[in-house]
Amino acid sequence: QPDTIKQYDGINLETFWFILFGISALTYAGMNWYVEHSLDVIAYQQKYLSPVGGLFSSILIFLTPILWVITVVWAHNKRMLNIMGSKGVWGLLVFVPIINVGVLLMCLFLPTGWKDTRRLDIKAWLLVLLAAILGIGFYRFMQG
């Protein structure tokens, strides 16, 4: 029946971009704030709070990157489910050098159901163009 629309599990392209860049921005902002204010926070906690406050800050600074990694692995796994239609350990390939770049590029640019169509839609081509422009701009910026 060619008139039926196939449903794909996982998360779509926009949701993946939102999760990836949202969690990265929150992690960066939180870590940056902590580094900038860590001495003030520690001094305040030691003066006005108990040592438990310092322990809480230490646990928080330790858990933030771990929660980021868990979220990124989960998002990659769900996105690859949406692209390839198969369950597996795609998220764990984020830890394999060189292969992780390919998995990231697939998650960032391939449309839903790519395994079935093997074609990029207009949204994917626009994202590739945007990434190329940003990459060239970043390269030129780094050259001085």
Stockholm file with secondary structure:
# STOCKHOLM 1.0

chainA/1-144         QPDTIKQYDGINLETFWFILFGISALTYAGMNWYVEHSLDVIAYQQKYLSPVGGLFSSILIFLTPILWVITVVWAHNKRMLNIMGSKGVWGLLVFVPIINVGVLLMCLFLPTGWKDTRRLDIKAWLLVLLAAILGIGFYRFMQG
#=GR chainA/1-144 SS CTTCCCCCCSCCHHHHHHHHHHHHHHHHHHHHHHHHHHHHHHHHHHHHSCHHHHHHHHHHHHHHHHHHHHHHHHHHHHHHHHHHCCCSSGGGGGGSTTHHHHHHHHHHHCCTTHHHHCCCCHHHHHHHHHHHHHHHHHHHHHHC
#=GC SS_cons         CTTCCCCCCSCCHHHHHHHHHHHHHHHHHHHHHHHHHHHHHHHHHHHHSCHHHHHHHHHHHHHHHHHHHHHHHHHHHHHHHHHHCCCSSGGGGGGSTTHHHHHHHHHHHCCTTHHHHCCCCHHHHHHHHHHHHHHHHHHHHHHC
//
